[in-house]
Amino acid sequence: MTIKRILCPTDMTAESDEALRYALALARAYDAKLIAFHCEQTPGNTGVDQSELKSLFEQSLFRYLGPTELAAIDWQRVVEQGNDPGSAISEYAAGHGVDLIVMRSRRRPHRAALLGSTAEAVCRSAPCPVLVMHSDQRDWVNGSSHDIKIKRVLVAYDFSADSELALNSGLLFAQEYQAELHLLHVLSPSPPKETEISWFPLGKENAYHKAARRLQKAAPPEAHLRCDIKHAVCEGQPYREILNHAENNAVDLICIGAHGAGFATRALFGSNVDRVLRQAPCPVLVMRPLKPAMSLPNQVAERAAALAL
């Protein structure tokens, strides 16, 4: 995962500008270009001219960086018109080689969740990873120095190609910040009459042991030299187990593949990914490449094939 161009959508409110703090910190850490993006949903004359928009953008950025610090960052403002902000964000990212989208999502009641959100729509269509946060989540950007402090990264891993992408991103952040990397695989609940693990016949593997063995081989050997990797296999609903593990282990970042075989099954109230986005105690990085054939390096595809054996 290479981060050279970061897109941060904002609606010019203090709430959405929280994402700018993360985007600015990441832009500084990776020497990336920051694109502050605003979608104006009212066609025609909006009553706000370009000089006013420029001032609004600068006010948003000045909340977190002074003029001198801001001048040292490569950034630009983009204003587009459209009735669907989610589509506008994804289309701009696809057309301008964006490597990471950083945006904020609001907590919503279950009834409102049925309608989805802009962040969830972007996660389902973006051509690059999407980092989503809420205002009341665990914070890992220092308020004064703007340094990034990540201690634990959780990767939801279901042995799919998309979870391989999530693993690569998790490894990137864990190694960069010397954080613990937690690999979690969730099994479907066992049938009531299935033999308990402790009584399983010797010499045979059940689903738990098989998943644990495959999970041990998920990360490349050299990764263990750069970060502490922990493995966990459990049973239950994927989104619940992901949220429980993140809460119980004070995880700072969850990495998840949007179309993984076990983590994106659609349901009445949305996918497991949507539920994790809405309820996570920390920011969530969603991996959903627009062009899967181009998104996986050869070594990643080979590792995914080896794990399937």
Backbone hydrogen bonds, N-H to C=O, Kabsch-Sander energy under -0.5 kcal/mol:
donor,donor_aa,acceptor,acceptor_aa,energy
4,K,2,T,-0.7
6,I,33,K,-3.3
7,L,100,L,-2.8
8,C,6,I,-0.5
8,C,35,I,-2.9
10,T,37,F,-2.8
17,D,13,T,-1.9
18,E,15,E,-1.3
19,A,16,S,-1.4
20,L,17,D,-0.6
21,R,17,D,-0.9
21,R,18,E,-0.6
22,Y,18,E,-1.0
23,A,19,A,-2.6
24,L,20,L,-3.1
25,A,21,R,-1.8
26,L,22,Y,-2.6
27,A,23,A,-2.4
28,R,24,L,-2.2
29,A,25,A,-2.3
30,Y,26,L,-2.3
32,A,27,A,-1.9
33,K,4,K,-2.9
34,L,74,D,-2.7
35,I,6,I,-3.2
36,A,34,L,-0.6
36,A,76,Q,-2.5
37,F,8,C,-2.2
37,F,35,I,-0.7
38,H,78,V,-2.6
40,E,38,H,-0.7
40,E,80,E,-3.6
41,Q,39,C,-0.7
46,T,44,G,-0.7
53,L,49,D,-2.2
54,K,50,Q,-2.4
55,S,51,S,-2.0
56,L,52,E,-2.4
57,F,53,L,-2.6
58,E,54,K,-2.3
59,Q,55,S,-2.4
60,S,56,L,-2.1
61,L,57,F,-2.1
62,F,58,E,-2.7
63,R,59,Q,-0.8
63,R,60,S,-0.7
64,Y,61,L,-1.6
65,L,61,L,-2.0
70,L,66,G,-2.9
71,A,67,P,-1.9
72,A,68,T,-0.8
72,A,69,E,-0.6
73,I,70,L,-1.5
75,W,73,I,-0.8
76,Q,34,L,-2.1
78,V,36,A,-2.7
80,E,38,H,-2.4
82,G,40,E,-1.6
88,A,84,D,-2.2
89,I,85,P,-2.5
90,S,86,G,-2.1
91,E,87,S,-2.8
92,Y,88,A,-2.1
93,A,89,I,-2.3
94,A,90,S,-2.3
95,G,91,E,-2.0
96,H,92,Y,-1.2
98,V,93,A,-1.9
99,D,5,R,-2.4
100,L,5,R,-1.5
101,I,129,P,-2.2
102,V,7,L,-2.7
103,M,101,I,-0.5
103,M,131,L,-2.7
105,S,133,M,-2.6
113,A,109,P,-1.9
114,L,110,H,-0.9
114,L,111,R,-0.7
115,L,112,A,-1.5
116,G,113,A,-1.3
121,A,117,S,-2.3
122,V,118,T,-2.5
123,C,119,A,-2.2
124,R,120,E,-1.2
125,S,121,A,-0.6
125,S,122,V,-1.1
126,A,122,V,-2.7
130,V,286,V,-2.2
131,L,101,I,-3.5
132,V,130,V,-0.6
132,V,284,V,-3.0
133,M,103,M,-1.6
137,Q,134,H,-1.0
138,R,281,P,-3.0
142,N,140,W,-0.5
142,N,147,D,-3.0
146,H,142,N,-1.3
149,K,140,W,-2.9
151,K,149,K,-0.5
153,V,180,E,-3.0
154,L,253,L,-3.1
155,V,182,H,-3.2
156,A,154,L,-0.5
156,A,255,C,-2.4
157,Y,155,V,-0.8
157,Y,184,L,-3.1
158,D,156,A,-0.5
164,E,160,S,-1.3
165,L,161,A,-1.5
166,A,162,D,-1.9
167,L,163,S,-2.3
168,N,164,E,-2.4
169,S,165,L,-2.1
170,G,166,A,-2.7
171,L,167,L,-2.9
172,L,168,N,-2.0
173,F,169,S,-2.2
174,A,170,G,-2.7
175,Q,171,L,-2.7
176,E,172,L,-2.0
177,Y,173,F,-2.2
179,A,174,A,-2.3
180,E,151,K,-2.9
181,L,228,D,-3.1
182,H,153,V,-3.5
182,H,180,E,-0.6
183,L,181,L,-0.6
183,L,230,K,-3.1
184,L,155,V,-2.5
184,L,182,H,-0.6
185,H,232,A,-2.4
187,L,185,H,-0.5
187,L,234,C,-3.8
194,E,191,P,-1.8
199,W,196,E,-1.2
200,F,197,I,-1.5
204,K,201,P,-1.3
210,K,206,N,-2.4
211,A,207,A,-2.5
212,A,208,Y,-2.5
213,R,209,H,-2.3
214,R,210,K,-2.2
215,L,211,A,-2.5
216,Q,212,A,-1.8
217,K,213,R,-0.8
217,K,214,R,-0.6
218,A,215,L,-1.3
219,A,215,L,-0.5
223,A,220,P,-1.6
224,H,220,P,-0.6
224,H,221,P,-1.1
225,L,222,E,-1.2
226,R,223,A,-1.2
227,C,223,A,-1.4
229,I,227,C,-0.6
230,K,181,L,-3.0
232,A,183,L,-2.2
234,C,185,H,-2.1
236,G,187,L,-2.1
241,E,237,Q,-2.4
242,I,238,P,-2.6
243,L,239,Y,-2.3
244,N,240,R,-2.7
245,H,241,E,-2.4
246,A,242,I,-2.4
247,E,243,L,-2.4
248,N,244,N,-2.9
249,N,245,H,-1.6
250,A,247,E,-1.0
251,V,246,A,-2.4
252,D,152,R,-2.3
253,L,152,R,-1.2
254,I,283,P,-2.0
255,C,154,L,-3.3
256,I,285,L,-2.5
257,G,156,A,-0.5
258,A,287,M,-2.7
260,G,257,G,-1.1
264,A,260,G,-1.1
270,G,267,A,-1.9
273,V,263,F,-0.7
275,R,271,S,-2.0
276,V,272,N,-2.2
277,L,273,V,-2.6
278,R,274,D,-2.1
279,Q,275,R,-1.7
280,A,276,V,-2.0
284,V,132,V,-2.8
285,L,254,I,-3.7
286,V,130,V,-3.0
286,V,284,V,-0.6
287,M,256,I,-2.7
288,R,286,V,-0.7
294,M,291,K,-1.9
295,S,291,K,-0.9
295,S,292,P,-0.6
296,L,292,P,-0.9
301,A,297,P,-2.2
302,E,298,N,-2.5
303,R,299,Q,-1.9
304,A,300,V,-2.3
305,A,301,A,-2.0
306,A,302,E,-2.2
307,L,303,R,-2.2
308,A,304,A,-1.0
309,L,305,A,-0.5
309,L,306,A,-1.0
